[in-house]
């Protein structure tokens, strides 16, 4: 038996799950907006066995700068303390994995980013695989980059409104939803995926 602890704090949700041999043992999911650092460890401690697992899987982003770092710091610390491996996944892939059951061959994922932009990426659903690179774009450009009829994520409403067509599904990553991720999308390095360049620019 192999048990994995999944940590997802990259967006407004604070979400954890224990997954063992393809089954969800336990999960906790709460849309907190902010305050992930205060909520995360008690949520993990409340899981069976205090969340102890043979490996750790963590959402690396894109999403909230602070949220991404909170999840990664906790995952790395627990992995070090327990002597277990830690891997990462993208919040875009996590949303796409739960959306694949909707029956669409290709879908768009849009998350609210910074400075009025949207993180966008397209996915094929069978098998789940990215069809485009991750991009951070203003809503009008995001709408042009994502032609799919169904769009999932916290930025779906904005994208569909900017495009004037399609169906928006408001959704955030859920730790337990990673059970649907193929191995290739659940073995990323545990490093931040910010999705856009730094705000600070070097002086000319």
N, C-alpha and C positions, 0 to 999 in steps of 0.2 A: 504494500500500500504506500502511496505517496500523497502527502497532503501539502497544499500550497495556501499561503496567506496572500490575499490580494488586497492592495491598498490603493484607493483612488481619491485623491484630494485636489486634482488638477483644475476642477471647475467649482461651481457653487455647491456641488454635492460633496459630502464627506461619507465615504462608502468603503466598507470592508467586507471580506468574505473568506470563508474557508472552503476550499474545493479539494475533494479527495477522490482520485480515480474516476474523474468525469462526473462526479455528483456534488451538489452544493450541500455542505454539512451545516453551515450557518451563515447568516449575513446580517449586516446592519447598514441602512442607507438613510441619510437625512440631508435635505437641502438646507444648508446652513448659511450660504452666502459668504460669510467670513467667520473667523474663529476656528479654522480647521485644527490649528495647533493644540487648542484646548480640548477639542472633542475627540481627536484621533486615538490617542493612547487609551482612554477609558473605553472606547468602542472596541479596540483590539482586546483589551483585558477582559471584556465581557463575553468574548467568544469562547467556545469550549476549549479547555486546556490553556486558557489565557492567550489563544491565538497561535500557540506554538505549532510550527510547521516544518516540513523538510525543505521548503524553498519559499521564496517570496517573489511576488509579481507586483510591479508598481506602475501607475500611470505617469509617464514622463512628460505629458503635455501633448499639444499646446493647451493653453488655458491661462489661469491666473498665475502670474509670476510667483507670488507668495505660496499659493496652493501647491504648485509643482514642487517647489523647494521643500515644503513641509513633508510631503509624501516621500520624496526621495531621501531626505535626512532620516526619517523614521525607518524606512526600509533598509537603508544601509546600516543603521545602528543595530537593528534587530538581527540582520543577517550576520553581522560581526559577532554579536553576543551569542547567537545560537550556532554559529559556525555552519551556516547554510548559504547556498547560492541565491543571488537576487538578479532578476531580469526585469526588463521594462516592456511597455507597450504604449502605443499612441492612443490618446483620447479619441481621435477620429476613428481609428480601427475599432475601439470599444463600442462606439455608437453604431458603426456600420454592422458589427457582429449581431447586435440586438435587432437591427432593422432588417437583416437578411431574411427573417421569417415572414416579412410582409409580402414576399412573392415577386418583387421587382427584380429584373435581371441586372439593372444598374441603378445606383442611387447616389444622391449627393449628400454630403455632410457639411454642415455649416455651424461653427461655434462663434459666439461673440468674442471678438478680440479686443485689442486696445486701439485707442485713437479713432474710434468709429469704424474700424475695419472688421471684416469677418475672416476667420480661418476657414478655408474651404478645401475639400478634396473629394474626388469621385471614387466609388468602389463598385466592382463587380461582386455579385453575391454568391455565385455558385460556380467555382469555389470563391470564397471571400478573398479579394485581392485588390490593391489600389489600382485605379485606372489613370490617376494623375498625381503629380507631386503636390505636397502641401503648399498652400499659398495664403498670404494675408493680403486682402484686397478691400477697397471700398465697396459698399453694397452693389453699386451699378456694375463694377467690373467683376465682382463675384458672381452676379447674376448671369453675366455673359459667359463666364467660365464653367458654369454648372448648368447644363441643359436638361438634366434629368427631371422627370415629372414629380418624383417624390424626393423631398429634401428633409433630412433629420438633423436635430441639434438645436441648441439654444438660439442660434442665429437663423434658423430656417424661416421663421416668419418674415424677417427683414429681407432675406434673399428672394423669397417668393413675391413679396410686395414690390421689390425693385424690378423684378422680371415681369410681373403682371400675370403670371400663370404658374400652375403647379400646385402641389399639395404640401403644406408644411406640417412637420411632426416635431413638436417641442420635446426635446429629449436631452438628458445629461448622461455621461458615462455612469455605469453601475458596476461595482466590483464583481458581483455575481455573474454579470453578463459576459465576462471574459471567458466563461466556460465554452463559449462558441468561437473563440479565437483559434485559428489554425496555429500550429507551432511556429511557423515562420513569422507570424505577427506578434508572438508573445515571447520572443527571445532577443529583444533589443538590449543594448547596453543601458544600464541604469543611469542615464545622463539626461539633462533637461532637453526637451524639444520646445523651443520658444516660438518657433513659427514665424518670427520676424526679427529684423535686425535691432540692435540696441538703439534706444532713443538718443543717447548721448553721441554726438559726432565729434571726432577729433578736430581740433582747431587747424585751420589751413595754414 
